[in-house]
């Protein structure tokens, strides 16, 4: 037995948390540190140094004064865990069931647009990482890679699809059909982004990635959208005035992002027309509850509404045959001064938890956050920025390490709080501070 062998750790509990600790400490004994920082502050700080200024601003930024981002964190801090002792936690069950399928953990990777800003492999690296670690990946409507390619990269890994409800019912229909065909197990209709929030970090840099043809791969790979592109007579939005070097660089980026060869794209002008068509198609601010029947009629897959923060909206969702909701303020990116997702979770769960699957998104940064969310009624949580920063730092490896760190933190928090199973994580495990 070597001094740095696994035998030295046989007395550790064989849990996901202890195994992850063991892996890190053994690596350290051999002179190897984790590929990414194990806590969010260090993760974000390292990613900021690695990412371009525009990319980091797009991922990290929020609406207005970013008070909603702060509110999300403050909400988690107001709840404190009350550990119990003399509870047998030698074995822990971290599994949850969502829509008839059991998952080993209560984490999902949230849909995040334009992942290519963080890493060249973008959505493919995130998809592979999620599948390898047994965590569902929600394909973004604003992906850098078509959903079919991500599905192929995941093998049997669980995947859902996020839908932004566009101005074209036929594009919506096509997206849902494609999601079904590539094995998505649920549709997550995001409703809090029918308009872009006021995002100063992006505005100060005058940067929106979609204007460069980035993050619209679901559209440029869609036969219905491309048919509209070829048949719609609406004028292309070309900036007036003299051609500048910046405009030329934009056209080059659009041509490189669009399917096909660079020079054929330059000659055809299709990339610029695709961006213009995307802007016209992207989202529909005129949506009402009457439109739910249309979406419900498109698929038998479970439908979740993401962006629900009001108890009456949660009740109305249940009345319209929706299967689940994601309590979310879009990570603070849409409404400055909005209520924290965690603050409304308990009342929403009390109102509809028996009828709908309630998930939580926004502000989850570690295992203790997931523990608190589950104690207050969530069935599972979505994680966004942490895995994007892992992606930026180390590609697929970074995504996998972030997932493993989150799972380890959650598993150990459960054990140290005296909870051997998810069912034991109840409101009694928390106290509200102050």
Helices and strands as residue ranges (DSSP letters): G 6-9, H 16-29, H 40-50, H 53-60, H 67-78, E 79-81, E 96-98, E 101-103, E 107-109, G 115-117, H 122-132, E 136-139, H 147-154, E 159-164, H 169-181, E 186-190, H 200-204, G 209-212, H 217-220, H 223-231, H 245-257, H 262-268, H 270-281, G 289-291, H 292-296, E 302-308, H 311-319, E 324-327, G 330-332, H 341-352, E 357-360, H 367-375, E 380-383, H 385-416, G 422-424, G 427-429, E 430-432
